[in-house]
Amino acid sequence: MKLRLGMAAALLAASVTACAPTTQRPGVDSAAVKAEELEQLKLALRQDLDDARRVYRVSNRIGTAAYDFCDRKGWRMGFLAYSLVDFPEAQKPAAQAVIPGLNNTPMVTFVSPDSAAEKAGLKPGDQILKVAGKETPAGSGAVKALAELLAGVKASDSVMMSVRRGDATMDIPMVAAPACDYRWAIEKKPEINAFADGERVVFTTGMLRFAQSDEELALVMGHEYAHNFRGHIAAKRGNAVAGQVVGTILDILAAAGGVNTGGAMGNALGQVGGGAFSQDFESEADYAGLYVMARAGYSIDDAPNFWRRMAVANPNGITHATSHPATPDRFIALSAAIREIKDKQASGAPLQPNEKPKEVLSDSAADGSLLNLPH
């Protein structure tokens, strides 16, 4: 047996050798390869940092502009901080090259324009030593510890931060700006997508590449914020539960009649319930999100053209409306919303979405439907 295996291995080695490349290529210097590895790691890290800064920059403006609408109210200081230990071991040399001065003490790497941090005078490169008189730990978990030191802050609170800038140490008082308490995240996926879950707003890198300007990113972010503050996520979950309850009752009735459905009706109606009003939710998020975008001071004029570009990226969405409205519907609806917002801006009226009259909402709630629109 061992002899046969040895012969087979020898034959395989001979056949693989016979198929080897035959060109004589220049030799590769290992030091040059290592240097190129560092360059590529630096490029990848710069892209990651640029993405984070861009999302945070837009999130800072949208979050503060939507404050009046949000049920989850919080605050923003308007800066990003990192320490060396936040990066994997393989990325540490690239991190130190891309972020000069980075060490184990949390360091400000980005200050959002017009933020509380910028107004207070905080600058990239400042190393954060204390928050409200409490020392910021260095080393592992330093940035998390910094977040915990800030956890007790409330909107409009004044917080004293001690920082080291070059050789000098200074105290900088900052006032926490009121903002929606929705966290942001980036997923490294090529799909053009963004979503909200009631607590966060998440963007794929595919969406960040597709959204060509801060205005386009603000349009998407305002839309996802609106899903959160209009209660769409909770409403869809409630509709799914309601559908599943009805389906389960039907399953029980079927079982009483001798038919075992295996819970099929509960599962099916749960899915139907979860998808109820999906297009209406998306249209409302487009509408309310555009108001947030305008309140944040972004130009809304080109917002409809985003959906023209989306139509090019996904032609099926032009004629087929599924969980989302078709792209032509969204283009026309956004154009009408822009006219409405501009009329309010011209007249000095408050920039807030129009609400249905209470009697209309009462009629829709009393029409016998199981699944109703959220408040």
C-alpha positions as CSV (number, residue, x, y, z in Angstrom):
1,M,0.0,0.0,0.0
2,K,2.8,2.4,1.0
3,L,4.6,1.5,-2.2
4,R,1.6,2.3,-4.3
5,L,1.1,5.7,-2.6
6,G,4.8,6.6,-3.1
7,M,4.6,5.8,-6.8
8,A,1.4,7.9,-7.1
9,A,3.1,10.8,-5.4
10,A,6.1,10.5,-7.6
11,L,3.9,10.4,-10.7
12,L,2.0,13.5,-9.5
13,A,5.2,15.4,-8.8
14,A,6.5,14.5,-12.3
15,S,3.2,15.7,-14.0
16,V,3.1,18.9,-12.0
17,T,6.7,19.7,-12.9
18,A,5.9,19.1,-16.5
19,C,3.2,21.8,-16.3
20,A,5.4,24.4,-14.6
21,P,5.9,27.9,-16.1
22,T,8.9,28.1,-18.5
23,T,9.7,31.8,-18.7
24,Q,12.9,33.2,-17.1
25,R,11.6,36.1,-15.0
26,P,13.7,38.7,-13.2
27,G,14.5,38.0,-9.6
28,V,12.3,39.6,-6.9
29,D,14.0,41.4,-4.1
30,S,12.4,40.5,-0.7
31,A,13.1,43.9,0.7
32,A,11.4,45.6,-2.2
33,V,8.4,43.3,-1.7
34,K,8.2,44.2,2.0
35,A,8.4,47.9,1.1
36,E,5.6,47.5,-1.5
37,E,3.5,45.6,1.1
38,L,3.8,48.6,3.4
39,E,2.8,51.0,0.5
40,Q,-0.3,48.9,-0.2
41,L,-1.3,48.7,3.4
42,K,-0.9,52.5,3.6
43,L,-3.1,53.0,0.6
44,A,-5.8,50.7,2.0
45,L,-5.7,52.4,5.4
46,R,-5.9,55.9,3.9
47,Q,-9.0,54.8,2.0
48,D,-10.5,53.4,5.3
49,L,-9.8,56.6,7.1
50,D,-11.1,58.8,4.3
51,D,-14.3,56.7,4.3
52,A,-14.7,57.1,8.0
53,R,-14.1,60.8,7.9
54,R,-16.5,61.3,5.1
55,V,-19.3,59.4,6.8
56,Y,-18.6,61.1,10.1
57,R,-18.5,64.5,8.5
58,V,-21.9,64.0,6.9
59,S,-23.3,62.2,9.9
60,N,-22.4,65.1,12.2
61,R,-24.4,67.5,10.1
62,I,-27.4,65.2,9.5
63,G,-27.4,64.1,13.1
64,T,-27.6,67.6,14.5
65,A,-30.2,68.7,11.8
66,A,-32.5,65.8,12.6
67,Y,-32.4,66.3,16.4
68,D,-35.9,67.8,16.7
69,F,-37.3,64.7,15.0
70,C,-35.4,61.9,16.8
71,D,-36.7,59.8,19.6
72,R,-33.2,58.8,20.5
73,K,-31.6,62.1,21.5
74,G,-27.9,62.4,22.2
75,W,-25.0,64.7,21.4
76,R,-22.0,65.1,19.1
77,M,-18.5,66.5,19.9
78,G,-17.5,66.3,16.3
79,F,-14.1,64.6,16.3
80,L,-12.6,61.1,15.7
81,A,-9.8,59.7,17.8
82,Y,-7.5,56.6,17.4
83,S,-4.7,55.1,19.2
84,L,-2.0,52.7,17.9
85,V,-3.6,49.7,19.7
86,D,-6.8,50.1,17.7
87,F,-5.0,48.7,14.6
88,P,-4.1,45.0,14.0
89,E,-0.4,44.2,14.4
90,A,0.2,43.9,10.6
91,Q,-1.3,47.4,10.1
92,K,0.6,49.2,12.9
93,P,3.6,50.3,10.7
94,A,1.2,51.7,8.1
95,A,-0.9,53.4,10.8
96,Q,2.2,55.2,12.2
97,A,3.2,56.2,8.7
98,V,-0.3,57.5,7.7
99,I,-1.1,59.1,11.1
100,P,2.1,60.9,12.2
101,G,2.6,60.9,16.0
102,L,0.2,58.1,16.6
103,N,1.0,56.2,19.8
104,N,-0.9,54.4,22.6
105,T,-2.6,57.6,23.8
106,P,-5.9,58.5,22.1
107,M,-5.2,61.1,19.4
108,V,-7.6,63.3,17.5
109,T,-7.4,62.3,13.8
110,F,-10.3,64.3,12.4
111,V,-12.3,67.4,13.4
112,S,-15.6,67.8,11.6
113,P,-16.3,71.3,10.1
114,D,-18.6,73.5,12.1
115,S,-18.7,71.0,14.9
116,A,-18.4,71.6,18.6
117,A,-14.8,70.4,18.5
118,E,-13.9,72.8,15.8
119,K,-15.5,75.7,17.5
120,A,-13.7,74.9,20.7
121,G,-10.3,74.8,18.9
122,L,-9.6,71.0,19.0
123,K,-7.1,70.1,16.2
124,P,-6.0,66.8,14.5
125,G,-2.9,65.6,16.3
126,D,-4.1,66.6,19.8
127,Q,-3.5,63.8,22.2
128,I,-6.3,63.5,24.7
129,L,-4.9,63.3,28.3
130,K,-8.0,64.0,30.4
131,V,-11.8,64.3,30.2
132,A,-13.5,66.3,32.9
133,G,-10.4,65.9,35.1
134,K,-10.2,62.1,34.6
135,E,-7.1,60.7,33.0
136,T,-7.5,58.9,29.7
137,P,-5.9,55.4,30.0
138,A,-3.2,54.7,27.4
139,G,-2.7,51.3,25.7
140,S,-5.2,48.6,25.1
141,G,-8.8,49.8,25.2
142,A,-7.8,53.5,25.4
143,V,-10.3,54.8,22.8
144,K,-13.0,52.6,24.4
145,A,-12.1,54.1,27.8
146,L,-12.3,57.6,26.3
147,A,-15.9,56.8,25.0
148,E,-16.8,55.6,28.5
149,L,-15.5,58.8,30.1
150,L,-17.8,60.7,27.7
151,A,-20.8,58.4,28.3
152,G,-22.3,60.5,31.1
153,V,-22.3,63.7,29.0
154,K,-25.6,65.2,28.0
155,A,-26.5,67.5,25.2
156,S,-25.3,71.1,25.8
157,D,-23.1,70.0,28.6
158,S,-19.7,71.8,28.8
159,V,-16.8,69.3,29.0
160,M,-13.2,70.2,29.8
161,M,-10.7,68.2,27.8
162,S,-6.9,68.3,28.5
163,V,-4.8,67.7,25.4
164,R,-1.1,67.7,24.5
165,R,-0.3,69.6,21.4
166,G,3.3,69.3,20.5
167,D,5.2,70.2,23.7
168,A,2.4,72.1,25.2
169,T,-0.5,70.9,27.4
170,M,-3.8,72.9,27.3
171,D,-7.3,72.7,28.6
172,I,-10.1,73.0,25.9
173,P,-13.8,73.5,27.1
174,M,-16.2,71.9,24.6
175,V,-20.0,72.1,24.5
176,A,-21.7,68.9,23.4
177,A,-24.0,69.7,20.4
178,P,-27.5,68.1,20.5
179,A,-27.8,65.4,17.9
180,C,-29.7,62.2,17.2
181,D,-28.2,59.2,19.0
182,Y,-27.8,57.0,16.0
183,R,-24.4,55.3,15.5
184,W,-22.8,54.9,12.1
185,A,-20.9,52.0,10.6
186,I,-19.3,51.0,7.4
187,E,-19.4,47.5,5.9
188,K,-16.8,46.4,3.4
189,K,-19.1,45.1,0.7
190,P,-19.3,46.0,-3.0
191,E,-23.1,46.1,-3.1
192,I,-24.6,49.6,-3.4
193,N,-26.6,49.6,-0.2
194,A,-27.3,51.4,3.1
195,F,-29.7,50.4,5.8
196,A,-31.0,51.5,9.3
197,D,-31.9,49.2,12.2
198,G,-33.4,51.7,14.6
199,E,-30.1,52.3,16.4
200,R,-27.6,52.6,13.6
201,V,-27.1,53.7,10.0
202,V,-24.9,51.4,8.0
203,F,-23.2,52.1,4.6
204,T,-21.5,49.6,2.4
205,T,-18.2,50.7,0.7
206,G,-20.1,50.1,-2.6
207,M,-22.5,52.9,-1.6
208,L,-19.6,55.2,-0.6
209,R,-18.1,54.7,-4.0
210,F,-21.4,55.3,-5.8
211,A,-22.4,58.4,-3.9
212,Q,-20.2,60.9,-5.7
213,S,-20.5,63.9,-3.3
214,D,-21.3,64.7,0.2
215,E,-24.7,65.9,-1.0
216,E,-25.5,62.5,-2.4
217,L,-24.3,60.8,0.8
218,A,-26.4,63.2,2.8
219,L,-29.4,62.3,0.7
220,V,-28.9,58.6,1.5
221,M,-28.1,59.3,5.2
222,G,-31.1,61.5,5.6
223,H,-33.3,58.7,4.2
224,E,-31.8,56.2,6.6
225,Y,-32.2,58.6,9.6
226,A,-35.8,59.0,8.6
227,H,-36.4,55.2,8.7
228,N,-35.2,55.4,12.3
229,F,-37.0,58.5,13.6
230,R,-40.3,57.7,11.7
231,G,-40.4,54.4,13.5
232,H,-40.3,52.3,10.3
233,I,-38.1,49.6,11.8
234,A,-40.3,49.0,14.8
235,A,-43.4,49.2,12.7
236,K,-42.2,46.5,10.3
237,R,-41.3,44.3,13.1
238,G,-44.7,44.8,14.7
239,N,-46.4,44.1,11.3
240,A,-44.3,40.9,11.0
241,V,-45.4,39.8,14.5
242,A,-49.0,40.6,13.8
243,G,-48.9,38.6,10.5
244,Q,-47.3,35.7,12.2
245,V,-49.9,35.7,15.0
246,V,-52.7,35.5,12.4
247,G,-50.9,32.9,10.5
248,T,-50.3,30.8,13.6
249,I,-54.0,31.0,14.4
250,L,-54.8,29.6,10.9
251,D,-52.2,26.9,11.5
252,I,-53.9,25.9,14.7
253,L,-57.3,25.9,13.1
254,A,-55.9,23.8,10.2
255,A,-54.4,21.3,12.7
256,A,-57.8,21.1,14.5
257,G,-59.2,20.0,11.2
258,G,-56.6,17.3,10.7
259,V,-54.2,19.2,8.5
260,N,-50.6,19.7,9.7
261,T,-49.3,22.9,8.1
262,G,-45.9,22.7,9.9
263,G,-46.3,26.4,10.8
264,A,-46.3,27.4,7.1
265,M,-49.2,29.9,7.5
266,G,-47.4,31.6,10.4
267,N,-44.2,31.9,8.5
268,A,-45.8,33.1,5.3
269,L,-48.0,35.7,6.9
270,G,-45.1,36.9,9.1
271,Q,-43.2,37.6,5.9
272,V,-46.2,39.3,4.3
273,G,-46.7,41.4,7.4
274,G,-43.0,42.4,7.5
275,G,-43.3,43.6,3.9
276,A,-46.5,45.5,4.4
277,F,-46.3,49.2,3.5
278,S,-42.7,48.7,2.5
279,Q,-42.9,51.0,-0.5
280,D,-44.8,53.6,1.6
281,F,-42.1,53.5,4.2
282,E,-39.4,54.0,1.6
283,S,-41.3,56.9,0.0
284,E,-41.8,58.5,3.5
285,A,-38.1,58.1,4.2
286,D,-37.3,59.8,0.9
287,Y,-39.6,62.7,1.8
288,A,-38.7,63.2,5.5
289,G,-35.0,62.6,4.7
290,L,-35.0,65.4,2.2
291,Y,-36.2,67.8,4.9
292,V,-33.3,66.7,7.1
293,M,-30.9,67.2,4.3
294,A,-32.2,70.8,3.7
295,R,-32.1,71.5,7.4
296,A,-28.5,70.5,7.5
297,G,-27.7,73.1,4.8
298,Y,-27.0,70.8,1.9
299,S,-28.2,71.7,-1.6
300,I,-31.2,69.5,-2.4
301,D,-31.5,70.6,-6.1
302,D,-29.7,67.5,-7.6
303,A,-31.2,64.9,-5.2
304,P,-33.5,63.4,-7.9
305,N,-30.6,62.8,-10.2
306,F,-29.2,60.4,-7.7
307,W,-32.1,58.1,-8.6
308,R,-31.4,58.5,-12.3
309,R,-27.8,57.2,-11.7
310,M,-29.3,54.5,-9.5
311,A,-31.5,53.5,-12.4
312,V,-28.4,53.1,-14.6
313,A,-26.7,50.9,-11.9
314,N,-29.9,48.8,-11.5
315,P,-32.1,49.0,-14.6
316,N,-34.6,46.6,-13.2
317,G,-35.6,49.2,-10.7
318,I,-36.9,51.5,-13.5
319,T,-40.0,49.4,-14.2
320,H,-40.2,46.9,-11.4
321,A,-41.2,48.2,-7.9
322,T,-40.7,45.6,-5.2
323,S,-40.0,46.6,-1.6
324,H,-38.9,50.0,-2.9
325,P,-40.7,52.4,-5.3
326,A,-39.5,52.3,-8.9
327,T,-36.8,54.8,-9.6
328,P,-39.0,57.1,-11.9
329,D,-41.5,57.4,-9.0
330,R,-38.7,58.4,-6.7
331,F,-37.4,61.0,-9.1
332,I,-40.8,62.6,-9.6
333,A,-41.7,62.5,-5.9
334,L,-38.4,64.0,-4.8
335,S,-38.8,66.8,-7.4
336,A,-42.2,67.6,-5.9
337,A,-40.8,67.5,-2.4
338,I,-38.0,69.9,-3.4
339,R,-40.6,72.4,-4.7
340,E,-42.4,72.1,-1.4
341,I,-39.3,72.7,0.7
342,K,-38.2,75.6,-1.4
343,D,-41.6,77.3,-1.0
344,K,-41.2,76.9,2.8
345,Q,-37.7,78.3,2.7
346,A,-38.9,81.3,0.7
347,S,-41.8,82.0,3.1
348,G,-39.8,81.3,6.3
349,A,-42.1,78.4,7.3
350,P,-40.6,75.7,9.5
351,L,-38.7,73.0,7.7
352,Q,-40.6,70.0,8.8
353,P,-42.5,67.3,6.8
354,N,-46.2,67.8,6.4
355,E,-48.3,65.3,8.4
356,K,-51.6,63.8,7.5
357,P,-54.6,65.2,9.3
358,K,-55.6,63.3,12.4
359,E,-59.0,62.3,10.9
360,V,-57.2,60.7,8.0
361,L,-55.0,58.7,10.3
362,S,-58.1,57.7,12.4
363,D,-59.9,56.5,9.3
364,S,-57.0,54.4,8.2
365,A,-56.7,52.9,11.7
366,A,-60.4,52.0,11.7
367,D,-60.7,50.5,8.3
368,G,-60.5,47.0,9.5
369,S,-56.9,46.5,8.4
370,L,-54.6,44.4,10.6
371,L,-51.5,46.3,9.7
372,N,-51.5,50.1,10.0
373,L,-49.0,52.8,9.3
374,P,-46.8,53.9,12.2
375,H,-47.4,57.1,14.1
